[in-house]
Each structure stands twice: as structure tokens, then as C-alpha cells.
Amino acid sequence: MVTQLAVNTLGKNAAAAVADVQFRDPHTWFVGGQSMAAAHQTGFYVEIKVTAGTNTRDQEAAFIRQSFAHMQDIFGDVAETSYVVVHTVDSADWGYGGRTQEDRYVQG
């Protein structure tokens, strides 16, 4: 779901998109001092890193909105304080395959 949203909403390359999904015990996830288990809710935290300047604020807002909606569809009663974070990283500061995103841009 996160990969599809990154492709469809942010225009990212599906072949290079990586998703790391980890599950936590709801007894160890706290919001406002109360565990998700005690609140009978589900919490989530989605984090994505994208190259700075490759997306508009509207695209990032759509990604956040749609991620939350999809998580609600999957888990039902999710806490409003579940988060979606879009990190924008300078193109010279990250990459894959031994090449920075800046190098990929410059080389075409």
C-alpha cells in the first residue's frame, strides 16, 4: 500500500521504492500515556524519505491523507495521533547502488 501510494501520489519509481513494515505490541505503543491496547485502538507510524524538491506540498499532503485513510481501511479504529511523515532529503545526501540521487540527476 505504501509503495503504491509513493508511485501513484508522489510519482516514485516502483522498482526503487523500499518499504519496511514492522509491527509492535499494542501494549507497548502509548499515546497520551495510555496504551493502544487499553484504548482499544490501533496506532501506526509511516515514514517515507524522498529527494528534496521532487514533490509539491499538495502531493505530500495527498500522500499523508491517503496513507491515513488506507490504514483506517485496514485496521479500523486507528488513533488520530497516528503519524505519516514525509522526510525530504537533499539529493547529495542519499542514494542507492553506490550513487547519490544528485549523481543520478546530473548523469540523466
Biopython code that builds the backbone (N, CA, C, O; Angstrom):
import numpy as np
from Bio.PDB.StructureBuilder import StructureBuilder

atoms = [
    (1, "MET", "N", (0.830, -1.191, 0.000)),
    (1, "MET", "CA", (0.000, 0.000, 0.000)),
    (1, "MET", "C", (0.875, 1.256, 0.000)),
    (1, "MET", "O", (0.614, 2.191, -0.756)),
    (2, "VAL", "N", (1.906, 1.281, 0.839)),
    (2, "VAL", "CA", (2.779, 2.454, 0.905)),
    (2, "VAL", "C", (3.532, 2.621, -0.411)),
    (2, "VAL", "O", (3.680, 3.738, -0.906)),
    (3, "THR", "N", (4.003, 1.525, -0.972)),
    (3, "THR", "CA", (4.711, 1.587, -2.255)),
    (3, "THR", "C", (3.789, 2.119, -3.337)),
    (3, "THR", "O", (4.183, 2.993, -4.110)),
    (4, "GLN", "N", (2.567, 1.604, -3.403)),
    (4, "GLN", "CA", (1.619, 2.063, -4.422)),
    (4, "GLN", "C", (1.306, 3.545, -4.264)),
    (4, "GLN", "O", (1.195, 4.264, -5.257)),
    (5, "LEU", "N", (1.162, 4.007, -3.027)),
    (5, "LEU", "CA", (0.913, 5.432, -2.801)),
    (5, "LEU", "C", (2.120, 6.268, -3.211)),
    (5, "LEU", "O", (1.962, 7.350, -3.777)),
    (6, "ALA", "N", (3.324, 5.775, -2.928)),
    (6, "ALA", "CA", (4.530, 6.503, -3.325)),
    (6, "ALA", "C", (4.598, 6.633, -4.843)),
    (6, "ALA", "O", (4.996, 7.671, -5.371)),
    (7, "VAL", "N", (4.206, 5.574, -5.532)),
    (7, "VAL", "CA", (4.213, 5.585, -7.002)),
    (7, "VAL", "C", (3.099, 6.475, -7.536)),
    (7, "VAL", "O", (3.345, 7.353, -8.363)),
    (8, "ASN", "N", (1.877, 6.252, -7.067)),
    (8, "ASN", "CA", (0.711, 6.943, -7.618)),
    (8, "ASN", "C", (0.569, 8.391, -7.159)),
    (8, "ASN", "O", (0.114, 9.235, -7.930)),
    (9, "THR", "N", (0.948, 8.692, -5.925)),
    (9, "THR", "CA", (0.750, 10.032, -5.386)),
    (9, "THR", "C", (1.989, 10.908, -5.519)),
    (9, "THR", "O", (1.893, 12.106, -5.788)),
    (10, "LEU", "N", (3.169, 10.286, -5.325)),
    (10, "LEU", "CA", (4.413, 11.053, -5.340)),
    (10, "LEU", "C", (5.220, 10.854, -6.618)),
    (10, "LEU", "O", (6.253, 11.498, -6.805)),
    (11, "GLY", "N", (4.756, 9.965, -7.501)),
    (11, "GLY", "CA", (5.430, 9.748, -8.774)),
    (11, "GLY", "C", (6.760, 9.030, -8.658)),
    (11, "GLY", "O", (7.641, 9.231, -9.494)),
    (12, "LYS", "N", (6.927, 8.192, -7.635)),
    (12, "LYS", "CA", (8.187, 7.500, -7.426)),
    (12, "LYS", "C", (8.281, 6.241, -8.284)),
    (12, "LYS", "O", (7.269, 5.695, -8.722)),
    (13, "ASN", "N", (9.496, 5.797, -8.514)),
    (13, "ASN", "CA", (9.793, 4.604, -9.312)),
    (13, "ASN", "C", (9.536, 3.365, -8.462)),
    (13, "ASN", "O", (10.202, 3.161, -7.447)),
    (14, "ALA", "N", (8.583, 2.543, -8.865)),
    (14, "ALA", "CA", (8.228, 1.356, -8.087)),
    (14, "ALA", "C", (9.404, 0.412, -7.904)),
    (14, "ALA", "O", (9.529, -0.217, -6.853)),
    (15, "ALA", "N", (10.265, 0.302, -8.901)),
    (15, "ALA", "CA", (11.394, -0.622, -8.824)),
    (15, "ALA", "C", (12.421, -0.194, -7.779)),
    (15, "ALA", "O", (13.187, -1.026, -7.294)),
    (16, "ALA", "N", (12.450, 1.087, -7.429)),
    (16, "ALA", "CA", (13.422, 1.583, -6.460)),
    (16, "ALA", "C", (12.780, 1.908, -5.108)),
    (16, "ALA", "O", (13.474, 2.330, -4.183)),
    (17, "ALA", "N", (11.479, 1.719, -4.987)),
    (17, "ALA", "CA", (10.779, 2.037, -3.737)),
    (17, "ALA", "C", (10.949, 0.893, -2.743)),
    (17, "ALA", "O", (10.754, -0.274, -3.083)),
    (18, "VAL", "N", (11.309, 1.235, -1.529)),
    (18, "VAL", "CA", (11.539, 0.246, -0.477)),
    (18, "VAL", "C", (10.574, 0.522, 0.666)),
    (18, "VAL", "O", (10.411, 1.668, 1.085)),
    (19, "ALA", "N", (9.939, -0.520, 1.166)),
    (19, "ALA", "CA", (9.047, -0.394, 2.320)),
    (19, "ALA", "C", (9.534, -1.334, 3.415)),
    (19, "ALA", "O", (9.828, -2.502, 3.161)),
    (20, "ASP", "N", (9.615, -0.816, 4.625)),
    (20, "ASP", "CA", (9.997, -1.606, 5.795)),
    (20, "ASP", "C", (8.809, -1.567, 6.739)),
    (20, "ASP", "O", (8.503, -0.519, 7.306)),
    (21, "VAL", "N", (8.140, -2.692, 6.913)),
    (21, "VAL", "CA", (6.947, -2.769, 7.747)),
    (21, "VAL", "C", (7.307, -3.524, 9.017)),
    (21, "VAL", "O", (7.806, -4.648, 8.963)),
    (22, "GLN", "N", (7.052, -2.906, 10.147)),
    (22, "GLN", "CA", (7.334, -3.535, 11.427)),
    (22, "GLN", "C", (6.097, -3.428, 12.301)),
    (22, "GLN", "O", (5.408, -2.408, 12.298)),
    (23, "PHE", "N", (5.825, -4.476, 13.039)),
    (23, "PHE", "CA", (4.667, -4.492, 13.927)),
    (23, "PHE", "C", (5.125, -4.421, 15.376)),
    (23, "PHE", "O", (6.143, -5.006, 15.747)),
    (24, "ARG", "N", (4.372, -3.708, 16.179)),
    (24, "ARG", "CA", (4.665, -3.563, 17.601)),
    (24, "ARG", "C", (3.474, -4.063, 18.409)),
    (24, "ARG", "O", (2.327, -4.013, 17.963)),
    (25, "ASP", "N", (3.768, -4.530, 19.570)),
    (25, "ASP", "CA", (2.740, -4.964, 20.503)),
    (25, "ASP", "C", (1.934, -3.738, 20.936)),
    (25, "ASP", "O", (2.519, -2.765, 21.413)),
    (26, "PRO", "N", (0.598, -3.757, 20.781)),
    (26, "PRO", "CA", (-0.207, -2.585, 21.161)),
    (26, "PRO", "C", (-0.116, -2.234, 22.644)),
    (26, "PRO", "O", (-0.488, -1.133, 23.050)),
    (27, "HIS", "N", (0.376, -3.168, 23.447)),
    (27, "HIS", "CA", (0.587, -2.867, 24.863)),
    (27, "HIS", "C", (1.818, -1.988, 25.077)),
    (27, "HIS", "O", (1.996, -1.424, 26.156)),
    (28, "THR", "N", (2.669, -1.869, 24.054)),
    (28, "THR", "CA", (3.889, -1.068, 24.190)),
    (28, "THR", "C", (3.828, 0.223, 23.371)),
    (28, "THR", "O", (4.823, 0.942, 23.285)),
    (29, "TRP", "N", (2.679, 0.525, 22.770)),
    (29, "TRP", "CA", (2.501, 1.750, 21.979)),
    (29, "TRP", "C", (1.596, 2.674, 22.788)),
    (29, "TRP", "O", (0.431, 2.358, 23.031)),
    (30, "PHE", "N", (2.141, 3.821, 23.205)),
    (30, "PHE", "CA", (1.406, 4.722, 24.088)),
    (30, "PHE", "C", (1.132, 6.064, 23.410)),
    (30, "PHE", "O", (1.986, 6.613, 22.713)),
    (31, "VAL", "N", (-0.069, 6.574, 23.630)),
    (31, "VAL", "CA", (-0.444, 7.915, 23.202)),
    (31, "VAL", "C", (-1.089, 8.581, 24.407)),
    (31, "VAL", "O", (-2.055, 8.072, 24.975)),
    (32, "GLY", "N", (-0.541, 9.723, 24.786)),
    (32, "GLY", "CA", (-1.078, 10.430, 25.943)),
    (32, "GLY", "C", (-1.009, 9.617, 27.216)),
    (32, "GLY", "O", (-1.834, 9.791, 28.112)),
    (33, "GLY", "N", (-0.033, 8.731, 27.304)),
    (33, "GLY", "CA", (0.149, 7.911, 28.496)),
    (33, "GLY", "C", (-0.714, 6.664, 28.553)),
    (33, "GLY", "O", (-0.649, 5.915, 29.528)),
    (34, "GLN", "N", (-1.521, 6.427, 27.526)),
    (34, "GLN", "CA", (-2.393, 5.255, 27.508)),
    (34, "GLN", "C", (-1.994, 4.346, 26.346)),
    (34, "GLN", "O", (-1.761, 4.806, 25.229)),
    (35, "SER", "N", (-1.921, 3.055, 26.634)),
    (35, "SER", "CA", (-1.544, 2.118, 25.576)),
    (35, "SER", "C", (-2.672, 1.975, 24.564)),
    (35, "SER", "O", (-3.846, 2.149, 24.892)),
    (36, "MET", "N", (-2.300, 1.657, 23.336)),
    (36, "MET", "CA", (-3.294, 1.422, 22.291)),
    (36, "MET", "C", (-4.205, 0.258, 22.679)),
    (36, "MET", "O", (-5.396, 0.271, 22.369)),
    (37, "ALA", "N", (-3.654, -0.736, 23.350)),
    (37, "ALA", "CA", (-4.462, -1.888, 23.785)),
    (37, "ALA", "C", (-5.545, -1.433, 24.756)),
    (37, "ALA", "O", (-6.703, -1.832, 24.634)),
    (38, "ALA", "N", (-5.169, -0.597, 25.719)),
    (38, "ALA", "CA", (-6.141, -0.101, 26.699)),
    (38, "ALA", "C", (-7.186, 0.792, 26.043)),
    (38, "ALA", "O", (-8.342, 0.818, 26.465)),
    (39, "ALA", "N", (-6.778, 1.518, 25.017)),
    (39, "ALA", "CA", (-7.698, 2.416, 24.313)),
    (39, "ALA", "C", (-8.523, 1.677, 23.259)),
    (39, "ALA", "O", (-9.429, 2.257, 22.660)),
    (40, "HIS", "N", (-8.212, 0.397, 23.031)),
    (40, "HIS", "CA", (-8.896, -0.408, 22.005)),
    (40, "HIS", "C", (-8.785, 0.236, 20.631)),
    (40, "HIS", "O", (-9.736, 0.262, 19.850)),
    (41, "GLN", "N", (-7.586, 0.758, 20.364)),
    (41, "GLN", "CA", (-7.308, 1.381, 19.076)),
    (41, "GLN", "C", (-6.010, 0.816, 18.514)),
    (41, "GLN", "O", (-5.256, 0.118, 19.193)),
    (42, "THR", "N", (-5.782, 1.143, 17.261)),
    (42, "THR", "CA", (-4.534, 0.802, 16.596)),
    (42, "THR", "C", (-3.809, 2.096, 16.278)),
    (42, "THR", "O", (-4.422, 3.083, 15.874)),
    (43, "GLY", "N", (-2.515, 2.080, 16.463)),
    (43, "GLY", "CA", (-1.702, 3.219, 16.097)),
    (43, "GLY", "C", (-0.738, 2.800, 15.002)),
    (43, "GLY", "O", (-0.419, 1.619, 14.865)),
    (44, "PHE", "N", (-0.277, 3.765, 14.227)),
    (44, "PHE", "CA", (0.715, 3.456, 13.202)),
    (44, "PHE", "C", (1.620, 4.653, 12.989)),
    (44, "PHE", "O", (1.304, 5.778, 13.375)),
    (45, "TYR", "N", (2.738, 4.381, 12.372)),
    (45, "TYR", "CA", (3.716, 5.418, 12.050)),
    (45, "TYR", "C", (4.287, 5.051, 10.697)),
    (45, "TYR", "O", (4.977, 4.040, 10.566)),
    (46, "VAL", "N", (4.009, 5.858, 9.694)),
    (46, "VAL", "CA", (4.529, 5.653, 8.341)),
    (46, "VAL", "C", (5.553, 6.746, 8.092)),
    (46, "VAL", "O", (5.286, 7.926, 8.320)),
    (47, "GLU", "N", (6.719, 6.349, 7.625)),
    (47, "GLU", "CA", (7.781, 7.305, 7.345)),
    (47, "GLU", "C", (8.321, 7.023, 5.943)),
    (47, "GLU", "O", (8.611, 5.877, 5.599)),
    (48, "ILE", "N", (8.451, 8.075, 5.144)),
    (48, "ILE", "CA", (8.983, 7.929, 3.795)),
    (48, "ILE", "C", (10.023, 9.026, 3.574)),
    (48, "ILE", "O", (9.863, 10.162, 4.022)),
    (49, "LYS", "N", (11.072, 8.661, 2.884)),
    (49, "LYS", "CA", (12.102, 9.634, 2.527)),
    (49, "LYS", "C", (12.051, 9.852, 1.026)),
    (49, "LYS", "O", (12.027, 8.898, 0.248)),
    (50, "VAL", "N", (12.034, 11.122, 0.625)),
    (50, "VAL", "CA", (12.009, 11.481, -0.788)),
    (50, "VAL", "C", (13.059, 12.554, -1.031)),
    (50, "VAL", "O", (13.437, 13.288, -0.118)),
    (51, "THR", "N", (13.520, 12.637, -2.256)),
    (51, "THR", "CA", (14.511, 13.645, -2.615)),
    (51, "THR", "C", (13.867, 15.028, -2.576)),
    (51, "THR", "O", (12.810, 15.252, -3.166)),
    (52, "ALA", "N", (14.518, 15.945, -1.877)),
    (52, "ALA", "CA", (14.010, 17.314, -1.751)),
    (52, "ALA", "C", (13.773, 17.925, -3.129)),
    (52, "ALA", "O", (14.588, 17.777, -4.040)),
    (53, "GLY", "N", (12.652, 18.608, -3.260)),
    (53, "GLY", "CA", (12.335, 19.302, -4.499)),
    (53, "GLY", "C", (11.660, 18.454, -5.558)),
    (53, "GLY", "O", (11.356, 18.949, -6.643)),
    (54, "THR", "N", (11.419, 17.171, -5.259)),
    (54, "THR", "CA", (10.804, 16.305, -6.272)),
    (54, "THR", "C", (9.295, 16.216, -6.135)),
    (54, "THR", "O", (8.626, 15.658, -7.005)),
    (55, "ASN", "N", (8.750, 16.761, -5.048)),
    (55, "ASN", "CA", (7.307, 16.726, -4.859)),
    (55, "ASN", "C", (6.801, 18.064, -4.366)),
    (55, "ASN", "O", (7.519, 18.815, -3.707)),
    (56, "THR", "N", (5.547, 18.350, -4.698)),
    (56, "THR", "CA", (4.911, 19.573, -4.223)),
    (56, "THR", "C", (4.311, 19.337, -2.840)),
    (56, "THR", "O", (4.147, 18.199, -2.401)),
    (57, "ARG", "N", (3.992, 20.420, -2.177)),
    (57, "ARG", "CA", (3.317, 20.318, -0.878)),
    (57, "ARG", "C", (1.984, 19.602, -1.019)),
    (57, "ARG", "O", (1.589, 18.833, -0.142)),
    (58, "ASP", "N", (1.290, 19.856, -2.127)),
    (58, "ASP", "CA", (0.000, 19.200, -2.350)),
    (58, "ASP", "C", (0.164, 17.690, -2.516)),
    (58, "ASP", "O", (-0.652, 16.920, -2.008)),
    (59, "GLN", "N", (1.211, 17.261, -3.222)),
    (59, "GLN", "CA", (1.459, 15.822, -3.384)),
    (59, "GLN", "C", (1.778, 15.173, -2.040)),
    (59, "GLN", "O", (1.279, 14.089, -1.737)),
    (60, "GLU", "N", (2.600, 15.829, -1.244)),
    (60, "GLU", "CA", (2.950, 15.287, 0.067)),
    (60, "GLU", "C", (1.723, 15.228, 0.977)),
    (60, "GLU", "O", (1.534, 14.257, 1.709)),
    (61, "ALA", "N", (0.893, 16.268, 0.928)),
    (61, "ALA", "CA", (-0.337, 16.273, 1.728)),
    (61, "ALA", "C", (-1.270, 15.155, 1.290)),
    (61, "ALA", "O", (-1.904, 14.515, 2.129)),
    (62, "ALA", "N", (-1.363, 14.913, -0.011)),
    (62, "ALA", "CA", (-2.200, 13.817, -0.526)),
    (62, "ALA", "C", (-1.665, 12.471, -0.053)),
    (62, "ALA", "O", (-2.442, 11.590, 0.315)),
    (63, "PHE", "N", (-0.340, 12.305, -0.060)),
    (63, "PHE", "CA", (0.262, 11.058, 0.420)),
    (63, "PHE", "C", (-0.098, 10.830, 1.887)),
    (63, "PHE", "O", (-0.474, 9.721, 2.267)),
    (64, "ILE", "N", (0.015, 11.865, 2.707)),
    (64, "ILE", "CA", (-0.313, 11.750, 4.128)),
    (64, "ILE", "C", (-1.786, 11.416, 4.320)),
    (64, "ILE", "O", (-2.130, 10.515, 5.084)),
    (65, "ARG", "N", (-2.647, 12.140, 3.628)),
    (65, "ARG", "CA", (-4.097, 11.928, 3.747)),
    (65, "ARG", "C", (-4.480, 10.515, 3.308)),
    (65, "ARG", "O", (-5.231, 9.828, 4.001)),
    (66, "GLN", "N", (-3.969, 10.086, 2.166)),
    (66, "GLN", "CA", (-4.330, 8.772, 1.639)),
    (66, "GLN", "C", (-3.723, 7.635, 2.464)),
    (66, "GLN", "O", (-4.345, 6.584, 2.616)),
    (67, "SER", "N", (-2.529, 7.832, 2.992)),
    (67, "SER", "CA", (-1.927, 6.811, 3.865)),
    (67, "SER", "C", (-2.791, 6.594, 5.092)),
    (67, "SER", "O", (-3.058, 5.457, 5.480)),
    (68, "PHE", "N", (-3.228, 7.689, 5.703)),
    (68, "PHE", "CA", (-4.078, 7.576, 6.887)),
    (68, "PHE", "C", (-5.382, 6.860, 6.540)),
    (68, "PHE", "O", (-5.824, 5.975, 7.273)),
    (69, "ALA", "N", (-5.988, 7.239, 5.436)),
    (69, "ALA", "CA", (-7.256, 6.617, 5.028)),
    (69, "ALA", "C", (-7.087, 5.122, 4.769)),
    (69, "ALA", "O", (-7.937, 4.323, 5.161)),
    (70, "HIS", "N", (-5.995, 4.742, 4.110)),
    (70, "HIS", "CA", (-5.760, 3.320, 3.845)),
    (70, "HIS", "C", (-5.543, 2.550, 5.145)),
    (70, "HIS", "O", (-6.035, 1.431, 5.292)),
    (71, "MET", "N", (-4.817, 3.138, 6.080)),
    (71, "MET", "CA", (-4.607, 2.466, 7.368)),
    (71, "MET", "C", (-5.928, 2.311, 8.116)),
    (71, "MET", "O", (-6.157, 1.291, 8.767)),
    (72, "GLN", "N", (-6.789, 3.310, 8.026)),
    (72, "GLN", "CA", (-8.117, 3.175, 8.631)),
    (72, "GLN", "C", (-8.884, 2.031, 7.992)),
    (72, "GLN", "O", (-9.552, 1.266, 8.688)),
    (73, "ASP", "N", (-8.795, 1.906, 6.671)),
    (73, "ASP", "CA", (-9.477, 0.814, 5.973)),
    (73, "ASP", "C", (-8.946, -0.540, 6.419)),
    (73, "ASP", "O", (-9.713, -1.491, 6.571)),
    (74, "ILE", "N", (-7.650, -0.629, 6.626)),
    (74, "ILE", "CA", (-7.028, -1.899, 7.004)),
    (74, "ILE", "C", (-7.303, -2.248, 8.461)),
    (74, "ILE", "O", (-7.690, -3.378, 8.762)),
    (75, "PHE", "N", (-7.107, -1.288, 9.374)),
    (75, "PHE", "CA", (-7.135, -1.588, 10.803)),
    (75, "PHE", "C", (-8.408, -1.159, 11.523)),
    (75, "PHE", "O", (-8.637, -1.564, 12.662)),
    (76, "GLY", "N", (-9.232, -0.353, 10.882)),
    (76, "GLY", "CA", (-10.460, 0.083, 11.546)),
    (76, "GLY", "C", (-10.223, 1.312, 12.396)),
    (76, "GLY", "O", (-9.870, 2.376, 11.885)),
    (77, "ASP", "N", (-10.417, 1.161, 13.691)),
    (77, "ASP", "CA", (-10.375, 2.294, 14.613)),
    (77, "ASP", "C", (-8.936, 2.679, 14.944)),
    (77, "ASP", "O", (-8.395, 2.248, 15.962)),
    (78, "VAL", "N", (-8.316, 3.489, 14.085)),
    (78, "VAL", "CA", (-6.948, 3.934, 14.342)),
    (78, "VAL", "C", (-6.962, 5.247, 15.118)),
    (78, "VAL", "O", (-7.847, 6.085, 14.944)),
    (79, "ALA", "N", (-5.970, 5.402, 15.967)),
    (79, "ALA", "CA", (-5.853, 6.630, 16.754)),
    (79, "ALA", "C", (-5.567, 7.809, 15.833)),
    (79, "ALA", "O", (-4.782, 7.692, 14.892)),
    (80, "GLU", "N", (-6.196, 8.930, 16.103)),
    (80, "GLU", "CA", (-5.950, 10.134, 15.314)),
    (80, "GLU", "C", (-4.488, 10.550, 15.404)),
    (80, "GLU", "O", (-3.955, 11.166, 14.481)),
    (81, "THR", "N", (-3.849, 10.217, 16.503)),
    (81, "THR", "CA", (-2.443, 10.566, 16.709)),
    (81, "THR", "C", (-1.492, 9.554, 16.064)),
    (81, "THR", "O", (-0.342, 9.434, 16.485)),
    (82, "SER", "N", (-1.955, 8.839, 15.064)),
    (82, "SER", "CA", (-1.078, 8.016, 14.229)),
    (82, "SER", "C", (-0.458, 8.953, 13.202)),
    (82, "SER", "O", (-1.105, 9.883, 12.722)),
    (83, "TYR", "N", (0.796, 8.698, 12.872)),
    (83, "TYR", "CA", (1.545, 9.678, 12.085)),
    (83, "TYR", "C", (2.009, 9.155, 10.736)),
    (83, "TYR", "O", (2.327, 7.977, 10.577)),
    (84, "VAL", "N", (2.038, 10.058, 9.776)),
    (84, "VAL", "CA", (2.654, 9.838, 8.470)),
    (84, "VAL", "C", (3.654, 10.980, 8.312)),
    (84, "VAL", "O", (3.287, 12.151, 8.409)),
    (85, "VAL", "N", (4.918, 10.636, 8.068)),
    (85, "VAL", "CA", (5.978, 11.636, 7.982)),
    (85, "VAL", "C", (6.648, 11.526, 6.614)),
    (85, "VAL", "O", (7.088, 10.448, 6.213)),
    (86, "VAL", "N", (6.721, 12.637, 5.912)),
    (86, "VAL", "CA", (7.447, 12.698, 4.645)),
    (86, "VAL", "C", (8.728, 13.480, 4.910)),
    (86, "VAL", "O", (8.697, 14.690, 5.133)),
    (87, "HIS", "N", (9.857, 12.770, 4.884)),
    (87, "HIS", "CA", (11.158, 13.413, 5.062)),
    (87, "HIS", "C", (11.698, 13.785, 3.685)),
    (87, "HIS", "O", (11.787, 12.934, 2.799)),
    (88, "THR", "N", (12.054, 15.038, 3.505)),
    (88, "THR", "CA", (12.707, 15.446, 2.262)),
    (88, "THR", "C", (14.206, 15.528, 2.545)),
    (88, "THR", "O", (14.647, 16.207, 3.473)),
    (89, "VAL", "N", (14.975, 14.819, 1.722)),
    (89, "VAL", "CA", (16.418, 14.704, 1.921)),
    (89, "VAL", "C", (17.120, 15.308, 0.707)),
    (89, "VAL", "O", (16.736, 15.044, -0.432)),
    (90, "ASP", "N", (18.141, 16.112, 0.952)),
    (90, "ASP", "CA", (18.898, 16.712, -0.136)),
    (90, "ASP", "C", (19.463, 15.617, -1.042)),
    (90, "ASP", "O", (19.904, 14.575, -0.558)),
    (91, "SER", "N", (19.450, 15.849, -2.329)),
    (91, "SER", "CA", (19.863, 14.835, -3.302)),
    (91, "SER", "C", (21.321, 14.415, -3.171)),
    (91, "SER", "O", (21.683, 13.317, -3.594)),
    (92, "ALA", "N", (22.158, 15.261, -2.596)),
    (92, "ALA", "CA", (23.568, 14.909, -2.406)),
    (92, "ALA", "C", (23.783, 14.083, -1.143)),
    (92, "ALA", "O", (24.871, 13.554, -0.919)),
    (93, "ASP", "N", (22.730, 13.974, -0.311)),
    (93, "ASP", "CA", (22.876, 13.320, 0.982)),
    (93, "ASP", "C", (22.350, 11.896, 1.043)),
    (93, "ASP", "O", (22.374, 11.273, 2.105)),
    (94, "TRP", "N", (21.879, 11.375, -0.075)),
    (94, "TRP", "CA", (21.408, 9.995, -0.043)),
    (94, "TRP", "C", (21.339, 9.417, -1.434)),
    (94, "TRP", "O", (21.391, 10.140, -2.429)),
    (95, "GLY", "N", (21.222, 8.102, -1.493)),
    (95, "GLY", "CA", (21.147, 7.412, -2.773)),
    (95, "GLY", "C", (21.083, 5.916, -2.561)),
    (95, "GLY", "O", (20.873, 5.444, -1.443)),
    (96, "TYR", "N", (21.263, 5.180, -3.629)),
    (96, "TYR", "CA", (21.282, 3.716, -3.559)),
    (96, "TYR", "C", (22.199, 3.204, -4.650)),
    (96, "TYR", "O", (22.506, 3.922, -5.602)),
    (97, "GLY", "N", (22.632, 1.976, -4.514)),
    (97, "GLY", "CA", (23.519, 1.385, -5.507)),
    (97, "GLY", "C", (24.863, 2.086, -5.600)),
    (97, "GLY", "O", (25.537, 2.012, -6.627)),
    (98, "GLY", "N", (25.255, 2.770, -4.526)),
    (98, "GLY", "CA", (26.531, 3.454, -4.510)),
    (98, "GLY", "C", (26.546, 4.811, -5.194)),
    (98, "GLY", "O", (27.607, 5.417, -5.343)),
    (99, "ARG", "N", (25.376, 5.297, -5.615)),
    (99, "ARG", "CA", (25.286, 6.597, -6.279)),
    (99, "ARG", "C", (24.279, 7.474, -5.559)),
    (99, "ARG", "O", (23.225, 7.011, -5.122)),
    (100, "THR", "N", (24.627, 8.763, -5.443)),
    (100, "THR", "CA", (23.688, 9.691, -4.823)),
    (100, "THR", "C", (22.568, 10.013, -5.813)),
    (100, "THR", "O", (22.699, 9.791, -7.017)),
    (101, "GLN", "N", (21.492, 10.529, -5.293)),
    (101, "GLN", "CA", (20.398, 10.972, -6.152)),
    (101, "GLN", "C", (20.867, 12.150, -7.005)),
    (101, "GLN", "O", (20.423, 12.306, -8.142)),
    (102, "GLU", "N", (21.754, 12.973, -6.468)),
    (102, "GLU", "CA", (22.317, 14.096, -7.222)),
    (102, "GLU", "C", (23.064, 13.587, -8.441)),
    (102, "GLU", "O", (22.908, 14.122, -9.539)),
    (103, "ASP", "N", (23.875, 12.553, -8.252)),
    (103, "ASP", "CA", (24.620, 11.967, -9.357)),
    (103, "ASP", "C", (23.682, 11.416, -10.416)),
    (103, "ASP", "O", (23.930, 11.580, -11.610)),
    (104, "ARG", "N", (22.623, 10.772, -9.998)),
    (104, "ARG", "CA", (21.637, 10.233, -10.939)),
    (104, "ARG", "C", (21.020, 11.365, -11.764)),
    (104, "ARG", "O", (20.826, 11.223, -12.971)),
    (105, "TYR", "N", (20.713, 12.484, -11.109)),
    (105, "TYR", "CA", (20.109, 13.624, -11.800)),
    (105, "TYR", "C", (21.097, 14.222, -12.804)),
    (105, "TYR", "O", (20.746, 14.475, -13.957)),
    (106, "VAL", "N", (22.312, 14.440, -12.363)),
    (106, "VAL", "CA", (23.330, 15.066, -13.215)),
    (106, "VAL", "C", (23.631, 14.185, -14.428)),
    (106, "VAL", "O", (23.789, 14.687, -15.541)),
    (107, "GLN", "N", (23.708, 12.881, -14.212)),
    (107, "GLN", "CA", (24.033, 11.952, -15.285)),
    (107, "GLN", "C", (22.839, 11.695, -16.209)),
    (107, "GLN", "O", (22.988, 11.131, -17.293)),
    (108, "GLY", "N", (21.655, 12.117, -15.761)),
    (108, "GLY", "CA", (20.454, 11.947, -16.582)),
    (108, "GLY", "C", (19.932, 10.580, -16.414)),
    (108, "GLY", "O", (18.921, 10.227, -17.020)),
]
sb = StructureBuilder()
sb.init_structure("model")
sb.init_model(0)
sb.init_chain("A")
sb.init_seg("    ")
for serial, (resi, resn, name, xyz) in enumerate(atoms, 1):
    if name == "N":
        sb.init_residue(resn, " ", resi, " ")
    sb.init_atom(name, np.array(xyz, "f"), 0.0, 1.0, " ", f" {name:<3s}", serial, name[0])
structure = sb.get_structure()
